[in-house]
């Protein structure tokens, strides 16, 4: 069963706290998370027909764009 959004947020916050506790810089944490995401996405589309991979990539790009826009909007609202 898929996690709910609040569970995603809690897990993401736990990861941020872990990076902070390990004194991992923000840029290094970004690179690490991008590498993890790339690995998981590559595993997920591994058996996908080559013509469908661009569709999968478009979907992940859409999700990432949505998350970035939402986060920027939330952050600006707190300033």
Secondary structure, 3 states (H helix, E strand, C coil): CCCCHHHHHHHHHHHHHHHHHCCCCHHHHHHHHHHHHHHHHHHHHCCCCHHHHHHHHHHHHHHHHHHHHHHHHHHHHCC
